């Protein structure tokens, strides 16, 4: 299945969930898209609720179905709670860390920054957005990309950093300090429904 490249706001309204984590998509029109979007939403079945939750998280992190399934299988083999492990793995992706450090305004933007070879991990250029970072990895902007307009514009917006990452604007580098705690991530996500969906 190809990656979704359509309107983000429309996708968020369909899922009734802010995939940009800003809430802007639902502020003006908090109903589903389309001619009958403002009508009362149909009551979902148990399967429908689980599927929608999976689609919410998949869209939030910008993965296609195959990638998401593989990430879930990897999470299920780790020690601990599968749902929380899944979120930790998704948060450990390089494109997500770049987004969390404020080097891009959106995860899509962060994916592009990584794809175009502007980022290094521990001094080595990495252009694979799905690269899994480990705690204490140092993520930096490549020397000849320090004045990249998109990166500079994102940093000028003064993003709020999550406690599990640090970033030094002077050095243009940051550290993935540790795996995130569950309470530091999106509270609208119910990861147990995703586990139920794949284990049904």
N, CA, C and O atoms as a DFTB+ gen file, in Angstrom:
800 C
 N C O
     1  1       0.849      -1.200       0.000
     2  2       0.000       0.000       0.000
     3  2       0.882       1.246       0.000
     4  3       1.812       1.346       0.800
     5  1       0.598       2.194      -0.890
     6  2       1.408       3.402      -0.999
     7  2       1.158       4.323       0.197
     8  3       0.124       4.233       0.860
     9  1       2.119       5.206       0.460
    10  2       1.985       6.171       1.549
    11  2       0.912       7.207       1.213
    12  3       0.797       7.637       0.065
    13  1       0.137       7.600       2.206
    14  2      -0.918       8.596       1.989
    15  2      -0.294       9.971       1.794
    16  3       0.492      10.422       2.626
    17  1      -0.643      10.640       0.690
    18  2      -0.090      11.970       0.419
    19  2      -1.191      13.011       0.232
    20  3      -0.933      14.123      -0.227
    21  1      -2.420      12.641       0.593
    22  2      -3.555      13.544       0.433
    23  2      -3.653      14.574       1.551
    24  3      -2.718      14.731       2.336
    25  1      -4.790      15.280       1.625
    26  2      -4.973      16.333       2.625
    27  2      -4.949      15.787       4.057
    28  3      -5.694      14.866       4.392
    29  1      -4.094      16.360       4.886
    30  2      -3.952      15.913       6.279
    31  2      -5.201      16.258       7.089
    32  3      -5.659      15.458       7.905
    33  1      -5.746      17.445       6.861
    34  2      -6.925      17.871       7.622
    35  2      -8.099      16.923       7.380
    36  3      -8.826      16.578       8.311
    37  1      -8.281      16.502       6.121
    38  2      -9.390      15.612       5.775
    39  2      -9.238      14.266       6.488
    40  3     -10.211      13.697       6.983
    41  1      -7.992      13.768       6.530
    42  2      -7.709      12.498       7.208
    43  2      -8.002      12.624       8.703
    44  3      -8.595      11.728       9.304
    45  1      -7.585      13.738       9.295
    46  2      -7.819      13.962      10.726
    47  2      -9.305      14.033      11.043
    48  3      -9.759      13.497      12.054
    49  1     -10.051      14.692      10.181
    50  2     -11.493      14.813      10.402
    51  2     -12.183      13.464      10.252
    52  3     -13.134      13.166      10.974
    53  1     -11.706      12.649       9.317
    54  2     -12.280      11.312       9.136
    55  2     -12.070      10.461      10.393
    56  3     -12.962       9.716      10.800
    57  1     -10.880      10.577      11.007
    58  2     -10.546       9.779      12.193
    59  2     -11.001      10.447      13.491
    60  3     -10.940       9.846      14.564
    61  1     -11.465      11.723      13.378
    62  2     -11.846      12.501      14.556
    63  2     -10.689      12.582      15.557
    64  3     -10.863      12.386      16.759
    65  1      -9.510      12.877      15.018
    66  2      -8.273      12.838      15.816
    67  2      -7.240      13.747      15.155
    68  3      -7.046      13.673      13.942
    69  1      -6.581      14.594      15.922
    70  2      -5.588      15.514      15.368
    71  2      -4.273      14.781      15.094
    72  3      -3.501      14.515      16.015
    73  1      -4.024      14.454      13.814
    74  2      -2.801      13.726      13.463
    75  2      -1.580      14.636      13.483
    76  3      -0.451      14.146      13.442
    77  1      -1.781      15.954      13.545
    78  2      -0.664      16.900      13.669
    79  2      -0.393      17.257      15.134
    80  3       0.557      17.974      15.448
    81  1      -1.247      16.744      16.018
    82  2      -1.146      16.966      17.468
    83  2      -1.272      18.439      17.858
    84  3      -0.791      18.852      18.913
    85  1      -1.921      19.229      16.998
    86  2      -2.130      20.643      17.308
    87  2      -3.596      20.949      17.587
    88  3      -3.910      21.925      18.269
    89  1      -4.493      20.120      17.064
    90  2      -5.922      20.342      17.231
    91  2      -6.511      21.307      16.212
    92  3      -7.723      21.520      16.186
    93  1      -5.653      21.897      15.367
    94  2      -6.130      22.885      14.383
    95  2      -7.077      22.274      13.358
    96  3      -8.004      22.932      12.887
    97  1      -6.832      20.997      13.013
    98  2      -7.634      20.359      11.969
    99  2      -9.105      20.258      12.350
   100  3      -9.982      20.304      11.488
   101  1      -9.371      20.119      13.663
   102  2     -10.743      19.888      14.125
   103  2     -11.379      21.136      14.729
   104  3     -12.553      21.108      15.099
   105  1     -10.625      22.227      14.836
   106  2     -11.134      23.413      15.526
   107  2     -12.267      24.093      14.762
   108  3     -13.234      24.559      15.366
   109  1     -12.148      24.151      13.409
   110  2     -13.146      24.850      12.622
   111  2     -14.309      23.941      12.197
   112  3     -15.474      24.336      12.228
   113  1     -13.956      22.718      11.803
   114  2     -15.001      21.777      11.348
   115  2     -14.790      20.421      12.036
   116  3     -14.178      19.522      11.460
   117  1     -15.292      20.278      13.255
   118  2     -15.058      19.039      14.025
   119  2     -15.985      17.898      13.627
   120  3     -16.561      17.231      14.486
   121  1     -16.126      17.677      12.334
   122  2     -16.964      16.580      11.853
   123  2     -16.304      15.968      10.629
   124  3     -15.374      16.542      10.063
   125  1     -16.786      14.806      10.224
   126  2     -16.170      14.072       9.120
   127  2     -16.283      14.848       7.810
   128  3     -17.212      15.638       7.644
   129  1     -15.341      14.633       6.865
   130  2     -15.407      15.333       5.579
   131  2     -16.517      14.774       4.700
   132  3     -17.069      13.712       4.988
   133  1     -16.838      15.480       3.644
   134  2     -17.853      14.994       2.702
   135  2     -19.202      15.655       2.879
   136  3     -19.428      16.387       3.843
   137  1     -20.096      15.392       1.945
   138  2     -21.418      16.016       1.900
   139  2     -22.231      15.738       3.168
   140  3     -22.962      16.602       3.654
   141  1     -22.089      14.516       3.693
   142  2     -22.880      14.135       4.869
   143  2     -22.025      14.049       6.137
   144  3     -22.395      13.388       7.107
   145  1     -20.887      14.723       6.111
   146  2     -19.967      14.655       7.258
   147  2     -20.533      15.222       8.533
   148  3     -20.160      14.810       9.631
   149  1     -21.451      16.186       8.384
   150  2     -22.016      16.836       9.571
   151  2     -23.172      16.042      10.166
   152  3     -23.675      16.382      11.237
   153  1     -23.599      14.975       9.470
   154  2     -24.650      14.113      10.015
   155  2     -24.089      13.332      11.196
   156  3     -22.877      13.287      11.406
   157  1     -24.970      12.730      11.950
   158  2     -24.511      11.959      13.112
   159  2     -23.650      10.790      12.664
   160  3     -24.002      10.069      11.730
   161  1     -22.513      10.605      13.338
   162  2     -21.608       9.517      12.983
   163  2     -22.236       8.159      13.304
   164  3     -22.947       8.007      14.298
   165  1     -21.960       7.188      12.451
   166  2     -22.463       5.835      12.692
   167  2     -21.761       5.229      13.901
   168  3     -20.586       5.495      14.152
   169  1     -22.495       4.417      14.638
   170  2     -21.893       3.731      15.779
   171  2     -21.012       2.602      15.257
   172  3     -21.465       1.749      14.495
   173  1     -19.741       2.608      15.678
   174  2     -18.790       1.607      15.194
   175  2     -18.914       0.295      15.956
   176  3     -19.276       0.275      17.133
   177  1     -18.608      -0.800      15.268
   178  2     -18.541      -2.099      15.930
   179  2     -17.236      -2.165      16.723
   180  3     -16.395      -1.272      16.626
   181  1     -17.077      -3.225      17.504
   182  2     -15.846      -3.403      18.279
   183  2     -14.634      -3.463      17.345
   184  3     -13.591      -2.873      17.626
   185  1     -14.788      -4.183      16.235
   186  2     -13.717      -4.270      15.237
   187  2     -13.424      -2.883      14.645
   188  3     -12.266      -2.513      14.449
   189  1     -14.491      -2.124      14.365
   190  2     -14.342      -0.792      13.791
   191  2     -13.589       0.154      14.715
   192  3     -12.777       0.960      14.260
   193  1     -13.858       0.053      16.009
   194  2     -13.171       0.890      17.004
   195  2     -11.683       0.553      17.038
   196  3     -10.836       1.446      17.068
   197  1     -11.371      -0.755      17.031
   198  2      -9.972      -1.192      17.052
   199  2      -9.248      -0.763      15.774
   200  3      -8.109      -0.301      15.828
   201  1      -9.901      -0.916      14.643
   202  2      -9.314      -0.533      13.355
   203  2      -9.041       0.968      13.318
   204  3      -7.980       1.401      12.867
   205  1     -10.002       1.760      13.792
   206  2      -9.840       3.211      13.782
   207  2      -8.662       3.640      14.663
   208  3      -7.921       4.560      14.317
   209  1      -8.499       2.963      15.800
   210  2      -7.387       3.303      16.699
   211  2      -6.049       3.003      16.030
   212  3      -5.098       3.776      16.145
   213  1      -5.990       1.870      15.330
   214  2      -4.769       1.506      14.603
   215  2      -4.466       2.535      13.512
   216  3      -3.320       2.945      13.329
   217  1      -5.515       2.945      12.790
   218  2      -5.347       3.924      11.711
   219  2      -4.906       5.285      12.258
   220  3      -4.127       5.994      11.621
   221  1      -5.409       5.643      13.442
   222  2      -5.025       6.913      14.074
   223  2      -3.520       6.956      14.312
   224  3      -2.853       7.921      13.941
   225  1      -2.991       5.906      14.931
   226  2      -1.561       5.866      15.277
   227  2      -0.697       5.729      14.023
   228  3       0.369       6.336      13.922
   229  1      -1.169       4.928      13.075
   230  2      -0.427       4.735      11.831
   231  2      -0.302       6.059      11.070
   232  3       0.761       6.381      10.539
   233  1      -1.400       6.822      11.023
   234  2      -1.398       8.117      10.343
   235  2      -0.580       9.140      11.121
   236  3       0.114       9.968      10.532
   237  1      -0.664       9.078      12.446
   238  2       0.077      10.013      13.305
   239  2       1.578       9.943      13.037
   240  3       2.246      10.972      12.938
   241  1       2.104       8.722      12.921
   242  2       3.550       8.548      12.724
   243  2       3.946       8.406      11.250
   244  3       5.133       8.320      10.935
   245  1       2.958       8.382      10.347
   246  2       3.250       8.371       8.919
   247  2       3.813       7.079       8.374
   248  3       4.690       7.102       7.510
   249  1       3.321       5.940       8.868
   250  2       3.792       4.637       8.387
   251  2       2.768       4.015       7.444
   252  3       1.572       4.287       7.544
   253  1       3.253       3.175       6.526
   254  2       2.292       2.399       5.744
   255  2       1.960       1.122       6.519
   256  3       2.565       0.843       7.554
   257  1       1.004       0.355       6.018
   258  2       0.499      -0.797       6.769
   259  2       1.573      -1.839       7.062
   260  3       1.648      -2.368       8.171
   261  1       2.403      -2.132       6.059
   262  2       3.439      -3.153       6.228
   263  2       4.457      -2.744       7.296
   264  3       4.851      -3.560       8.129
   265  1       4.877      -1.484       7.268
   266  2       5.824      -0.976       8.267
   267  2       5.234      -1.059       9.667
   268  3       5.901      -1.464      10.619
   269  1       3.963      -0.665       9.771
   270  2       3.316      -0.637      11.080
   271  2       3.181      -2.044      11.649
   272  3       3.401      -2.265      12.839
   273  1       2.817      -2.991      10.791
   274  2       2.675      -4.384      11.214
   275  2       4.013      -4.945      11.705
   276  3       4.067      -5.627      12.728
   277  1       5.081      -4.654      10.975
   278  2       6.412      -5.132      11.367
   279  2       6.845      -4.530      12.700
   280  3       7.458      -5.203      13.530
   281  1       6.517      -3.254      12.893
   282  2       6.856      -2.590      14.160
   283  2       6.093      -3.220      15.309
   284  3       6.642      -3.405      16.396
   285  1       4.818      -3.554      15.073
   286  2       4.020      -4.213      16.114
   287  2       4.602      -5.577      16.465
   288  3       4.702      -5.924      17.642
   289  1       4.988      -6.353      15.452
   290  2       5.560      -7.685      15.691
   291  2       6.853      -7.588      16.497
   292  3       7.120      -8.423      17.362
   293  1       7.649      -6.565      16.206
   294  2       8.889      -6.346      16.960
   295  2       8.571      -5.988      18.411
   296  3       9.231      -6.459      19.337
   297  1       7.548      -5.145      18.597
   298  2       7.139      -4.731      19.955
   299  2       6.617      -5.913      20.763
   300  3       6.839      -5.993      21.972
   301  1       5.921      -6.832      20.092
   302  2       5.332      -7.981      20.793
   303  2       6.387      -8.963      21.294
   304  3       6.113      -9.763      22.189
   305  1       7.601      -8.909      20.721
   306  2       8.689      -9.803      21.136
   307  2       9.557      -9.193      22.242
   308  3      10.427      -9.864      22.797
   309  1       9.315      -7.927      22.552
   310  2      10.086      -7.253      23.595
   311  2       9.482      -7.525      24.966
   312  3       8.306      -7.872      25.082
   313  1      10.307      -7.363      26.013
   314  2       9.804      -7.496      27.383
   315  2       8.930      -6.296      27.713
   316  3       9.184      -5.191      27.233
   317  1       7.912      -6.504      28.519
   318  2       7.060      -5.401      28.937
   319  2       5.709      -5.428      28.247
   320  3       5.317      -6.431      27.652
   321  1       4.998      -4.300      28.337
   322  2       3.652      -4.175      27.774
   323  2       3.765      -3.898      26.280
   324  3       4.425      -2.944      25.870
   325  1       3.119      -4.734      25.466
   326  2       3.246      -4.637      24.006
   327  2       2.834      -3.268      23.472
   328  3       3.533      -2.694      22.637
   329  1       1.704      -2.743      23.946
   330  2       1.214      -1.448      23.462
   331  2       2.197      -0.324      23.728
   332  3       2.445       0.514      22.861
   333  1       2.756      -0.310      24.931
   334  2       3.733       0.728      25.291
   335  2       5.033       0.536      24.508
   336  3       5.669       1.510      24.104
   337  1       5.421      -0.713      24.297
   338  2       6.620      -0.996      23.495
   339  2       6.448      -0.483      22.065
   340  3       7.387       0.037      21.463
   341  1       5.232      -0.636      21.532
   342  2       4.941      -0.163      20.180
   343  2       5.154       1.346      20.088
   344  3       5.791       1.832      19.154
   345  1       4.618       2.082      21.057
   346  2       4.762       3.540      21.051
   347  2       6.222       3.953      21.227
   348  3       6.667       4.932      20.627
   349  1       6.973       3.208      22.052
   350  2       8.401       3.505      22.246
   351  2       9.177       3.332      20.943
   352  3      10.031       4.153      20.608
   353  1       8.875       2.262      20.209
   354  2       9.553       2.018      18.930
   355  2       9.205       3.104      17.912
   356  3      10.069       3.556      17.160
   357  1       7.947       3.518      17.891
   358  2       7.530       4.566      16.957
   359  2       8.193       5.896      17.301
   360  3       8.599       6.646      16.412
   361  1       8.300       6.182      18.601
   362  2       8.938       7.423      19.033
   363  2      10.448       7.400      18.795
   364  3      11.079       8.455      18.722
   365  1      11.028       6.207      18.675
   366  2      12.475       6.075      18.491
   367  2      12.906       6.175      17.026
   368  3      14.102       6.154      16.733
   369  1      11.942       6.284      16.102
   370  2      12.278       6.458      14.691
   371  2      13.014       7.787      14.501
   372  3      12.703       8.771      15.172
   373  1      13.974       7.814      13.600
   374  2      14.770       9.019      13.392
   375  2      13.909      10.204      12.965
   376  3      14.101      11.315      13.458
   377  1      12.955       9.979      12.047
   378  2      12.128      11.113      11.610
   379  2      11.327      11.695      12.770
   380  3      11.122      12.907      12.831
   381  1      10.871      10.842      13.695
   382  2      10.124      11.326      14.853
   383  2      11.024      12.098      15.815
   384  3      10.610      13.120      16.362
   385  1      12.257      11.617      16.028
   386  2      13.197      12.312      16.918
   387  2      13.540      13.688      16.357
   388  3      13.617      14.664      17.104
   389  1      13.745      13.769      15.038
   390  2      14.026      15.052      14.378
   391  2      12.849      16.009      14.593
   392  3      13.044      17.198      14.847
   393  1      11.625      15.477      14.489
   394  2      10.424      16.283      14.741
   395  2      10.353      16.720      16.200
   396  3      10.047      17.877      16.487
   397  1      10.633      15.805      17.119
   398  2      10.575      16.124      18.555
   399  2      11.625      17.163      18.951
   400  3      11.426      17.916      19.904
   401  1      12.744      17.203      18.220
   402  2      13.799      18.190      18.515
   403  2      13.497      19.561      17.913
   404  3      14.223      20.527      18.149
   405  1      12.422      19.633      17.136
   406  2      12.015      20.916      16.575
   407  2      12.698      21.283      15.281
   408  3      12.655      22.442      14.870
   409  1      13.335      20.314      14.621
   410  2      14.015      20.590      13.355
   411  2      13.042      20.587      12.171
   412  3      13.438      20.873      11.041
   413  1      11.788      20.269      12.426
   414  2      10.733      20.315      11.415
   415  2       9.414      20.563      12.127
   416  3       9.248      20.187      13.287
   417  1       8.477      21.197      11.433
   418  2       7.185      21.525      12.043
   419  2       6.230      20.338      12.095
   420  3       5.320      20.297      12.922
   421  1       6.448      19.371      11.201
   422  2       5.596      18.185      11.154
   423  2       6.465      16.946      10.955
   424  3       7.639      17.058      10.604
   425  1       5.889      15.770      11.178
   426  2       6.635      14.534      10.949
   427  2       6.918      14.336       9.458
   428  3       7.949      13.773       9.088
   429  1       6.001      14.799       8.605
   430  2       6.239      14.725       7.160
   431  2       7.460      15.561       6.791
   432  3       8.305      15.142       5.999
   433  1       7.533      16.759       7.385
   434  2       8.672      17.637       7.137
   435  2       9.964      17.020       7.643
   436  3      11.007      17.123       6.998
   437  1       9.887      16.373       8.813
   438  2      11.065      15.720       9.400
   439  2      11.532      14.571       8.517
   440  3      12.730      14.347       8.347
   441  1      10.569      13.847       7.959
   442  2      10.884      12.734       7.056
   443  2      11.671      13.236       5.845
   444  3      12.630      12.604       5.403
   445  1      11.245      14.383       5.323
   446  2      11.913      14.961       4.158
   447  2      13.320      15.438       4.504
   448  3      14.255      15.253       3.724
   449  1      13.465      16.055       5.679
   450  2      14.787      16.522       6.126
   451  2      15.763      15.347       6.220
   452  3      16.918      15.450       5.805
   453  1      15.283      14.237       6.768
   454  2      16.130      13.040       6.894
   455  2      16.418      12.447       5.509
   456  3      17.563      12.125       5.192
   457  1      15.385      12.308       4.699
   458  2      15.525      11.738       3.352
   459  2      16.540      12.471       2.495
   460  3      17.248      11.863       1.693
   461  1      16.603      13.785       2.671
   462  2      17.501      14.602       1.855
   463  2      18.921      14.668       2.412
   464  3      19.755      15.415       1.902
   465  1      19.195      13.890       3.455
   466  2      20.555      13.745       3.953
   467  2      21.084      14.901       4.781
   468  3      22.285      15.170       4.774
   469  1      20.189      15.597       5.504
   470  2      20.632      16.741       6.310
   471  2      20.973      16.362       7.751
   472  3      21.416      17.214       8.521
   473  1      20.774      15.100       8.126
   474  2      20.898      14.680       9.529
   475  2      21.989      13.626       9.714
   476  3      22.175      12.746       8.873
   477  1      22.704      13.736      10.834
   478  2      23.688      12.707      11.203
   479  2      23.297      12.099      12.551
   480  3      22.698      12.764      13.396
   481  1      23.643      10.841      12.732
   482  2      23.449      10.156      14.021
   483  2      24.822       9.684      14.481
   484  3      25.470       8.875      13.815
   485  1      25.253      10.194      15.618
   486  2      26.592       9.894      16.153
   487  2      27.688      10.172      15.110
   488  3      28.650       9.416      14.977
   489  1      27.510      11.283      14.374
   490  2      28.528      11.710      13.412
   491  2      28.446      11.070      12.045
   492  3      29.234      11.409      11.161
   493  1      27.509      10.147      11.844
   494  2      27.384       9.448      10.559
   495  2      26.077       9.871       9.881
   496  3      25.020       9.850      10.511
   497  1      26.145      10.252       8.607
   498  2      24.938      10.670       7.885
   499  2      23.973       9.495       7.757
   500  3      24.352       8.400       7.339
   501  1      22.721       9.746       8.124
   502  2      21.666       8.727       8.008
   503  2      20.502       9.353       7.246
   504  3      19.964      10.379       7.662
   505  1      20.112       8.733       6.125
   506  2      18.997       9.279       5.343
   507  2      17.812       8.307       5.277
   508  3      17.034       8.315       4.322
   509  1      17.695       7.471       6.315
   510  2      16.596       6.508       6.401
   511  2      15.666       6.941       7.544
   512  3      16.028       6.799       8.712
   513  1      14.473       7.465       7.226
   514  2      13.563       7.968       8.272
   515  2      13.181       6.929       9.318
   516  3      12.927       7.278      10.471
   517  1      13.138       5.645       8.926
   518  2      12.718       4.597       9.865
   519  2      13.861       4.088      10.742
   520  3      13.661       3.183      11.552
   521  1      15.053       4.660      10.590
   522  2      16.205       4.256      11.403
   523  2      15.836       4.348      12.887
   524  3      15.313       5.369      13.334
   525  1      16.107       3.287      13.646
   526  2      15.753       3.265      15.071
   527  2      16.884       3.832      15.916
   528  3      17.987       3.285      15.942
   529  1      16.604       4.928      16.603
   530  2      17.594       5.553      17.492
   531  2      17.569       4.859      18.852
   532  3      16.543       4.332      19.283
   533  1      18.715       4.875      19.508
   534  2      18.831       4.302      20.853
   535  2      19.110       5.437      21.837
   536  3      19.639       6.478      21.446
   537  1      18.761       5.245      23.107
   538  2      19.059       6.277      24.100
   539  2      20.542       6.655      24.086
   540  3      21.412       5.797      23.935
   541  1      20.810       7.939      24.245
   542  2      22.149       8.561      24.226
   543  2      22.710       8.762      22.817
   544  3      23.841       9.223      22.670
   545  1      21.932       8.421      21.772
   546  2      22.363       8.750      20.409
   547  2      22.345      10.263      20.234
   548  3      21.440      10.946      20.713
   549  1      23.360      10.774      19.539
   550  2      23.463      12.216      19.278
   551  2      22.999      12.474      17.842
   552  3      23.584      11.974      16.881
   553  1      21.948      13.256      17.727
   554  2      21.384      13.593      16.413
   555  2      21.744      15.045      16.114
   556  3      21.478      15.931      16.926
   557  1      22.348      15.292      14.954
   558  2      22.797      16.642      14.612
   559  2      22.474      16.984      13.167
   560  3      22.233      16.108      12.335
   561  1      22.477      18.294      12.891
   562  2      22.306      18.762      11.517
   563  2      23.687      18.734      10.864
   564  3      24.671      19.178      11.455
   565  1      23.750      18.208       9.640
   566  2      25.019      18.105       8.920
   567  2      25.621      19.493       8.721
   568  3      24.899      20.476       8.562
   569  1      26.934      19.560       8.732
   570  2      27.631      20.849       8.712
   571  2      27.216      21.741       7.542
   572  3      26.997      22.939       7.723
   573  1      27.106      21.161       6.337
   574  2      26.745      22.002       5.191
   575  2      25.242      22.248       5.067
   576  3      24.778      22.815       4.077
   577  1      24.469      21.809       6.100
   578  2      23.022      22.053       6.111
   579  2      22.606      22.967       7.264
   580  3      21.416      23.135       7.531
   581  1      23.591      23.558       7.945
   582  2      23.295      24.364       9.137
   583  2      22.401      25.566       8.835
   584  3      21.644      26.006       9.701
   585  1      22.480      26.095       7.626
   586  2      21.657      27.255       7.261
   587  2      20.463      26.871       6.390
   588  3      19.918      27.711       5.674
   589  1      20.064      25.621       6.450
   590  2      18.919      25.158       5.658
   591  2      17.675      25.954       6.072
   592  3      17.311      25.950       7.248
   593  1      17.011      26.643       5.116
   594  2      15.887      27.529       5.481
   595  2      14.735      26.847       6.219
   596  3      14.163      27.423       7.144
   597  1      14.392      25.617       5.812
   598  2      13.268      24.917       6.461
   599  2      13.603      24.575       7.913
   600  3      12.752      24.692       8.795
   601  1      14.841      24.153       8.157
   602  2      15.268      23.819       9.527
   603  2      15.297      25.077      10.384
   604  3      14.824      25.073      11.521
   605  1      15.858      26.159       9.833
   606  2      15.920      27.432      10.562
   607  2      14.521      27.950      10.894
   608  3      14.273      28.423      12.003
   609  1      13.613      27.857       9.926
   610  2      12.240      28.334      10.141
   611  2      11.549      27.539      11.249
   612  3      10.823      28.105      12.066
   613  1      11.777      26.232      11.269
   614  2      11.170      25.377      12.299
   615  2      11.710      25.732      13.690
   616  3      10.954      25.776      14.661
   617  1      13.014      25.983      13.780
   618  2      13.626      26.319      15.070
   619  2      13.196      27.697      15.575
   620  3      13.100      27.922      16.782
   621  1      12.939      28.618      14.638
   622  2      12.504      29.965      15.024
   623  2      11.119      29.958      15.652
   624  3      10.736      30.903      16.341
   625  1      10.370      28.883      15.408
   626  2       9.033      28.768      16.011
   627  2       9.104      28.394      17.489
   628  3       8.072      28.269      18.149
   629  1      10.325      28.212      18.014
   630  2      10.550      27.850      19.422
   631  2       9.690      26.682      19.884
   632  3       8.824      26.852      20.742
   633  1       9.920      25.501      19.325
   634  2       9.130      24.327      19.712
   635  2       9.394      23.905      21.154
   636  3      10.489      24.100      21.682
   637  1       8.382      23.330      21.773
   638  2       8.536      22.817      23.141
   639  2       9.084      21.400      23.069
   640  3       8.486      20.522      22.447
   641  1      10.231      21.184      23.715
   642  2      10.862      19.865      23.681
   643  2      10.231      18.920      24.688
   644  3       9.829      19.327      25.778
   645  1      10.152      17.660      24.309
   646  2       9.714      16.622      25.243
   647  2      10.873      16.306      26.187
   648  3      12.034      16.502      25.827
   649  1      10.568      15.815      27.400
   650  2      11.642      15.554      28.386
   651  2      12.649      14.492      27.962
   652  3      13.747      14.441      28.516
   653  1      12.306      13.642      26.993
   654  2      13.225      12.566      26.610
   655  2      14.206      12.962      25.501
   656  3      15.006      12.138      25.059
   657  1      14.147      14.228      25.049
   658  2      15.143      14.720      24.085
   659  2      15.701      16.070      24.537
   660  3      15.020      16.837      25.217
   661  1      16.942      16.349      24.152
   662  2      17.527      17.668      24.390
   663  2      18.015      18.199      23.047
   664  3      18.309      17.422      22.138
   665  1      18.101      19.530      22.919
   666  2      18.625      20.110      21.677
   667  2      19.325      21.427      21.980
   668  3      18.791      22.272      22.698
   669  1      20.520      21.595      21.429
   670  2      21.314      22.808      21.592
   671  2      21.298      23.563      20.259
   672  3      21.876      23.099      19.275
   673  1      20.638      24.721      20.228
   674  2      20.513      25.482      18.982
   675  2      21.860      26.019      18.497
   676  3      22.072      26.188      17.296
   677  1      22.764      26.285      19.436
   678  2      24.080      26.806      19.046
   679  2      24.910      25.737      18.334
   680  3      25.553      26.008      17.320
   681  1      24.886      24.535      18.875
   682  2      25.646      23.433      18.267
   683  2      24.852      22.725      17.165
   684  3      25.412      21.962      16.378
   685  1      23.539      22.988      17.119
   686  2      22.638      22.341      16.167
   687  2      22.694      20.818      16.295
   688  3      22.738      20.082      15.309
   689  1      22.690      20.387      17.542
   690  2      22.654      18.947      17.800
   691  2      21.910      18.671      19.099
   692  3      21.823      19.526      19.980
   693  1      21.383      17.471      19.194
   694  2      20.642      17.091      20.390
   695  2      20.869      15.636      20.727
   696  3      21.543      14.913      19.993
   697  1      20.304      15.212      21.840
   698  2      20.482      13.833      22.308
   699  2      19.123      13.199      22.595
   700  3      18.236      13.808      23.193
   701  1      18.998      11.967      22.150
   702  2      17.823      11.160      22.522
   703  2      18.162      10.572      23.883
   704  3      18.832       9.542      23.966
   705  1      17.708      11.213      24.939
   706  2      18.150      10.915      26.298
   707  2      17.716       9.532      26.770
   708  3      18.514       8.780      27.330
   709  1      16.454       9.205      26.542
   710  2      15.898       7.940      27.060
   711  2      14.619       7.616      26.310
   712  3      14.096       8.437      25.557
   713  1      14.121       6.391      26.531
   714  2      12.819       6.037      25.969
   715  2      11.743       6.852      26.688
   716  3      11.868       7.105      27.887
   717  1      10.703       7.261      25.989
   718  2       9.660       8.067      26.641
   719  2       8.796       7.259      27.603
   720  3       8.607       6.056      27.424
   721  1       8.280       7.926      28.613
   722  2       7.286       7.323      29.500
   723  2       5.914       7.445      28.831
   724  3       5.700       8.337      28.010
   725  1       5.007       6.570      29.175
   726  2       3.690       6.583      28.528
   727  2       2.970       7.907      28.744
   728  3       2.301       8.398      27.835
   729  1       3.094       8.495      29.936
   730  2       2.358       9.738      30.221
   731  2       2.931      10.955      29.497
   732  3       2.359      12.042      29.564
   733  1       4.066      10.776      28.800
   734  2       4.663      11.875      28.037
   735  2       4.190      11.867      26.579
   736  3       4.535      12.761      25.806
   737  1       3.408      10.863      26.212
   738  2       2.951      10.727      24.826
   739  2       1.467      11.063      24.715
   740  3       0.807      11.352      25.713
   741  1       0.955      11.022      23.493
   742  2      -0.423      11.419      23.209
   743  2      -1.434      10.651      24.064
   744  3      -1.508       9.424      24.008
   745  1      -2.203      11.391      24.849
   746  2      -3.152      10.755      25.775
   747  2      -4.429      10.291      25.077
   748  3      -5.211       9.535      25.654
   749  1      -4.647      10.743      23.827
   750  2      -5.854      10.347      23.089
   751  2      -5.708       8.971      22.436
   752  3      -6.667       8.439      21.877
   753  1      -4.513       8.404      22.509
   754  2      -4.253       7.095      21.902
   755  2      -4.513       5.996      22.925
   756  3      -4.054       6.074      24.064
   757  1      -5.249       4.979      22.511
   758  2      -5.492       3.812      23.360
   759  2      -4.805       2.610      22.704
   760  3      -5.404       1.894      21.901
   761  1      -3.534       2.408      23.067
   762  2      -2.716       1.391      22.387
   763  2      -3.205      -0.037      22.638
   764  3      -2.900      -0.937      21.856
   765  1      -3.960      -0.253      23.719
   766  2      -4.457      -1.604      24.009
   767  2      -5.441      -2.072      22.925
   768  3      -5.554      -3.269      22.663
   769  1      -6.152      -1.124      22.298
   770  2      -7.073      -1.472      21.214
   771  2      -6.312      -1.966      19.983
   772  3      -6.806      -2.814      19.239
   773  1      -5.108      -1.433      19.775
   774  2      -4.280      -1.864      18.641
   775  2      -3.789      -3.291      18.884
   776  3      -3.749      -4.110      17.966
   777  1      -3.419      -3.574      20.122
   778  2      -2.979      -4.929      20.486
   779  2      -4.126      -5.911      20.271
   780  3      -3.924      -7.003      19.740
   781  1      -5.331      -5.519      20.686
   782  2      -6.514      -6.375      20.491
   783  2      -6.791      -6.588      19.004
   784  3      -7.181      -7.678      18.588
   785  1      -6.584      -5.530      18.203
   786  2      -6.836      -5.621      16.753
   787  2      -5.925      -6.673      16.122
   788  3      -6.393      -7.500      15.339
   789  1      -4.633      -6.656      16.452
   790  2      -3.696      -7.595      15.848
   791  2      -3.761      -8.994      16.468
   792  3      -3.340      -9.969      15.846
   793  1      -4.283      -9.090      17.677
   794  2      -4.362     -10.395      18.350
   795  2      -5.710     -11.071      18.189
   796  3      -5.933     -12.143      18.752
   797  1      -6.615     -10.466      17.429
   798  2      -7.970     -11.024      17.326
   799  2      -7.970     -12.352      16.574
   800  3      -9.025     -12.961      16.396
